[in-house]
Amino acid sequence: MTCNYCKSTTIKYLLSDTNSTYTYCGDCNNDIYRAHKYIAIDSILKRILNNLKTLNEKNLKIEVKKENGFISLLINDIKVFETDFKYEFIKRDIYHLENIIHELVEDYYKFDLSKVDIIVC
């Protein structure tokens, strides 16, 4: 691989909690912001998946909040995960995260989707 910005071949690889690989340039740090942002988002998704496997409640509220340099995951108003997040959430990120969470919940037949709230802000 070659960096599109500086043409370096020093590419760094990061592996997320969901086993996704993200890359950035080791010389100019091109895409380092994006890589670390999506590593944090993957951590949230992994925690959601783990919790969906064990929840027995009929109603489900999943909330992802970004505040004060952190991103938090709340499930049924209980904080289950928090990590550093000094990145901007753009509309595309919010849309992407809401859709993936919806698909994860949809995969678990035990949840009535009419009783599921997904909030990403």
WOPE-V602290 format. One record per residue. N is the residue number from 1. RES is the residue in one small letter. BURIAL is # if it has 24 or more other C-alpha atoms within 12 Angstrom, else .. Layout:
N_RES_BURIAL + N_RES_BURIAL
This chain:
1_m_. + 2_t_. + 3_c_. + 4_n_. + 5_y_. + 6_c_. + 7_k_. + 8_s_. + 9_t_. + 10_t_. + 11_i_# + 12_k_# + 13_y_. + 14_l_# + 15_l_. + 16_s_. + 17_d_. + 18_t_. + 19_n_. + 20_s_. + 21_t_. + 22_y_# + 23_t_# + 24_y_# + 25_c_# + 26_g_. + 27_d_. + 28_c_. + 29_n_# + 30_n_# + 31_d_# + 32_i_. + 33_y_. + 34_r_# + 35_a_# + 36_h_# + 37_k_# + 38_y_# + 39_i_# + 40_a_# + 41_i_# + 42_d_# + 43_s_# + 44_i_# + 45_l_# + 46_k_# + 47_r_# + 48_i_# + 49_l_# + 50_n_. + 51_n_# + 52_l_# + 53_k_. + 54_t_. + 55_l_. + 56_n_. + 57_e_. + 58_k_. + 59_n_. + 60_l_# + 61_k_# + 62_i_# + 63_e_# + 64_v_# + 65_k_# + 66_k_# + 67_e_. + 68_n_. + 69_g_. + 70_f_. + 71_i_# + 72_s_# + 73_l_# + 74_l_# + 75_i_# + 76_n_# + 77_d_. + 78_i_. + 79_k_. + 80_v_# + 81_f_# + 82_e_# + 83_t_# + 84_d_. + 85_f_# + 86_k_. + 87_y_# + 88_e_. + 89_f_# + 90_i_. + 91_k_. + 92_r_. + 93_d_. + 94_i_. + 95_y_. + 96_h_. + 97_l_# + 98_e_# + 99_n_. + 100_i_. + 101_i_# + 102_h_# + 103_e_. + 104_l_# + 105_v_# + 106_e_. + 107_d_. + 108_y_# + 109_y_. + 110_k_. + 111_f_# + 112_d_. + 113_l_. + 114_s_. + 115_k_. + 116_v_# + 117_d_# + 118_i_# + 119_i_# + 120_v_# + 121_c_.
